[in-house]
Amino acid sequence: MKEATTAISAESVSRGRRRKYDEAFKEQALKMVDNGQSVRSVAQSLGIAENILHKWKKTRNLTRTSAEAEVAEPRIRLRQVEAERDILKKALSIFSRQT
């Protein structure tokens, strides 16, 4: 009889409790995403759900001041352009070897 109660309480703890993350952990996770890693890879490496990261990003974006937003947007665009440049460099090196 005692074994059944232990199984029930362990099951209710795993379903009923939510993990709480401190602000430092959230910021570290969001910095990883900001540095170009995908949300999926960050979530997998930290052992959290992707939707949690998306929620944290959305909350952070809503609470940013206009000055922070002005700085963040060009950085995001710069990372995108650098990634495109790197892809073109790789393509150029591949096609130049074939001739």
C-alpha positions as CSV (number, residue, x, y, z in Angstrom):
1,M,0.0,0.0,0.0
2,K,2.8,2.4,0.8
3,E,4.4,1.8,-2.6
4,A,1.3,3.0,-4.4
5,T,1.3,6.3,-2.5
6,T,4.9,6.9,-3.3
7,A,4.3,6.4,-7.0
8,I,1.3,8.7,-7.0
9,S,3.2,11.5,-5.2
10,A,6.2,11.2,-7.5
11,E,3.9,11.4,-10.5
12,S,2.0,14.4,-9.2
13,V,5.3,16.2,-8.4
14,S,6.6,15.7,-12.0
15,R,3.3,16.9,-13.5
16,G,2.3,19.6,-11.1
17,R,5.6,21.4,-10.5
18,R,7.0,24.0,-12.8
19,R,10.7,24.6,-12.9
20,K,11.7,28.1,-12.1
21,Y,14.6,29.8,-13.8
22,D,16.5,32.8,-12.4
23,E,17.1,35.9,-14.4
24,A,20.8,35.1,-15.0
25,F,19.9,31.7,-16.6
26,K,17.3,33.4,-18.8
27,E,19.8,36.1,-19.9
28,Q,22.5,33.5,-20.7
29,A,20.0,31.5,-22.8
30,L,18.9,34.6,-24.7
31,K,22.5,35.7,-25.3
32,M,23.2,32.3,-26.9
33,V,20.2,32.9,-29.2
34,D,21.3,36.5,-29.9
35,N,24.8,35.2,-30.8
36,G,23.3,33.2,-33.7
37,Q,22.5,29.8,-32.2
38,S,19.1,28.5,-33.1
39,V,16.4,28.4,-30.5
40,R,16.1,24.7,-30.9
41,S,19.8,24.0,-30.3
42,V,19.9,26.3,-27.3
43,A,16.8,24.6,-25.8
44,Q,18.3,21.2,-26.4
45,S,21.6,22.1,-24.9
46,L,20.0,23.6,-21.8
47,G,17.4,21.0,-21.4
48,I,14.4,23.3,-21.7
49,A,11.4,23.5,-24.0
50,E,11.7,25.7,-27.2
51,N,8.4,27.5,-26.3
52,I,9.9,28.8,-23.1
53,L,12.8,30.5,-25.0
54,H,10.3,32.0,-27.4
55,K,8.3,33.3,-24.5
56,W,11.4,34.8,-22.8
57,K,12.4,36.5,-26.1
58,K,8.9,38.0,-26.6
59,T,8.8,39.3,-23.0
60,R,12.3,40.8,-23.4
61,N,11.3,42.5,-26.7
62,L,8.2,44.0,-25.1
63,T,10.1,45.4,-22.2
64,R,13.0,46.9,-24.2
65,T,13.4,50.6,-24.3
66,S,13.4,52.4,-27.7
67,A,17.2,53.0,-27.4
68,E,17.9,49.3,-26.7
69,A,15.7,48.4,-29.7
70,E,17.6,50.8,-32.0
71,V,20.8,49.1,-31.1
72,A,19.5,45.6,-31.3
73,E,17.9,45.8,-34.7
74,P,21.2,46.7,-36.6
75,R,23.0,44.0,-34.7
76,I,20.5,41.4,-35.8
77,R,20.7,42.6,-39.4
78,L,24.5,42.6,-39.3
79,R,24.5,38.9,-38.2
80,Q,22.2,38.1,-41.0
81,V,24.3,39.8,-43.6
82,E,27.5,38.2,-42.2
83,A,25.9,34.8,-42.5
84,E,24.9,35.5,-46.1
85,R,28.4,36.7,-46.9
86,D,29.9,33.5,-45.4
87,I,27.6,31.4,-47.5
88,L,28.6,33.2,-50.6
89,K,32.3,32.8,-49.8
90,K,31.8,29.1,-49.4
91,A,30.0,28.9,-52.7
92,L,32.7,30.9,-54.4
93,S,35.4,28.6,-53.1
94,I,33.4,25.5,-54.2
95,F,32.8,26.8,-57.7
96,S,36.4,28.1,-58.2
97,R,37.8,24.7,-57.5
98,Q,35.8,23.1,-60.3
99,T,37.4,25.0,-63.1
